[in-house]
Amino acid sequence: MADLIPFDERDGSLWFDGKIVPWRDAKVHVMTHALHFASCVFEGERIYSGRIYKLKAHTERLFASAAQLGITIPYTEDEINRACYEAAAVQNIQDGYVRPVVFRGAATLPTVSAQHAGVHVAIGVWPWPSYFDPAQKLKGIRLDISEWRRPAPDTIPSKAKAAGLYMICTLSKHAAEAKGYSDALMFDYRGLVAEATGANIFFVRDGQLHTPTPDCFLDGITRRSVMAIAAARQIPVRERAIQRDELPDFTECFLTGTAAEVTPVSEIGPYRYRPGKICELLMNDYAAEVRRAGTAADV
Ligand SMILES: Cc1ncc(COP(=O)(O)O)c(C=O)c1O
């Protein structure tokens, strides 16, 4: 089965430092600074019917994340946008996932200081058809409650999509999977509801959406799309601090993210939700929006 082929031993090609190279040869040295010190930022994008959804927004965020880590990307945003399409074309992928990654290299001694380590950029694209069986999705996924908290903005560049921030996501996800859950809800350093390990979270109560203010975690591009869709549907959206003790009062809950799209949630630890009309409406509207090729939605 294709899924069993290790990811570094696959055929195909990817974009690496301005060239198309064989996928299996796109390697870095073990002394790479990013590997030792997490000097790495990345993006996750989806390509639908040959169009990368919100590509410009993703590329802008990639550059903003890099800037927060003091990394200067040696290309323009337009060059990266073109490279994303080149990486998709060389893989002949119309529906899939696009992963640009920017990292400090191995040109100097791997110590904390990395002024001259070099900066590399790679973009790999792989097939990942979006999972869209509404009936199946509406059953909802089960979330654990993570023991790890999203850190305060003055302890780490918490709004960057940076590799170092995912250490606690992987720990939380592994703990959840060990208990049979799909993912985990993380609270923040103040104990407020934050997000899942790779997606933002929304709740429904009395026909209104409630979602945490992204003041110490990633302000997802899907999150913003869903808020715009809700507004177009005249569904009020309240972006605010959400306390843990409010969790039993919500009726529906869902995650949003490039990979997750709109994914209903049926459980968070001891709390139960019933994916309903609002989840279904937003799931369907989002699925229609990302496939509306040739409109402003894809740039
Ligand atoms: C930690 C985290 N939060 C939220 C999101 C959702 O962001 P987006 O909708 O831009 O994919 C992601 C996915 O990239 C993520 O990794």
The ligand as an ORCA input file, in Angstrom:
! r2SCAN-3c Opt
* xyz 0 1
  C      -1.621     24.508     16.065
  C      -2.538     24.844     14.929
  N      -3.622     25.606     15.177
  C      -4.500     25.922     14.194
  C      -4.313     25.477     12.899
  C      -5.278     25.862     11.828
  O      -4.675     26.768     10.944
  P      -5.098     26.868      9.409
  O      -6.577     26.989      9.407
  O      -4.433     28.099      8.945
  O      -4.628     25.630      8.756
  C      -3.206     24.677     12.615
  C      -2.969     24.198     11.248
  O      -2.131     24.717     10.565
  C      -2.291     24.365     13.642
  O      -1.213     23.604     13.399
*
